[in-house]
Amino acid sequence: MFTSNPFAELSASIPPAVMQTYVVIMIVLVAAGTLFDIVHKGSAKYFFDNWRKSKSKGPRQVGGGELVSLAVKTGLVDVLASGEFCNARRRVAHLLTMYGFVIYVVTTAIMVFGYPTPATPTPAILPQLWWIGGAMICVGGYWFWFFIRVDVAAEGGSPFRLMRADLFILSLLVSVTLGLIWAYLQARGNSGATAVFGLYVIATTVLFGSVPWSKFAHMFFKPAAAFEKRISEANGTVENLPTLTRDDPAQRERHSMELLRDAPMDMGLGIKREPPRHY
């Protein structure tokens, strides 16, 4: 089961061209949705306006070599290591979901386009990585949903409370969970595989088609925002925010505790405040 390409087996009932067309449509939906989101929210305009202000108002200029260094640091710390998260649990959950999603999507595309039928045997490593990527998404995503979310972990809210901001993570979890269940049922020759596959397609379409209304597009412009933030810190503008060393978790933790220490312990609710553990 873990070494079998589920999409190649599906070719017996659905032509590979149909599967490939569907994947292309999903890619187009993501690209179009991201562009719409950026234009609608003015993210690109905001980013470039801030960039120009930082360059013109900063007390010091950032040279080309330093820009390259900041870009590399942004890629390694903010993107690859999710350095924006101070909380270790949230960072691990985010990394599991992020890398699982990359592995899952890339292996899906390779199997659909490169090995669409049993006539072209799929290397065993690809289905194995597909399963591993899906499992990583489920572990990181469900961990976040039930134990780390702000309203659940810090505010004691119900994990079943839904809002529009949850559209991305929920559609991702439903899509991947159904995909893994479908692959399992298909490998077992279960008659319910067809129905689960239909639900899998619906959930996947919601995931990639809802980009303008979900947080999906954040993964594309958050690195740019993190890079701009590093430049503003380097040239001294920092957008009037307190200057903290972004790569020193201990300093950021001390700053959080200082804010907590200075705040009233009783906020009028008759309860003690607890240290923040959700960001």
Secondary structure, 3 states (H helix, E strand, C coil): CCCCCHHHHHCCCCCHHHHHHHHHHHHHHHHHHHHHHHHHHCHHHHHHHHHHHHHHHCCCCCCHHHHHHHHHHHHHHHHHCCCCCCCHHHHHHHHHHHHHHHHHHHHHHHHHHHCCCCCCCCCCHHHHHHHHHHHHHHHHHHHHHHHHCHHHHCCCCCCCCCCHHHHHHHHHHHHHHHHHHHHHHHHHCCCCHHHHHHHHHHHHHHHHHCHHHCCCCHHHHHHHHHHHHHHHHHHCCHHHCCCCCCCCHHHHHHHHHHHHHHCCCCCCCCCCCCCCCCC
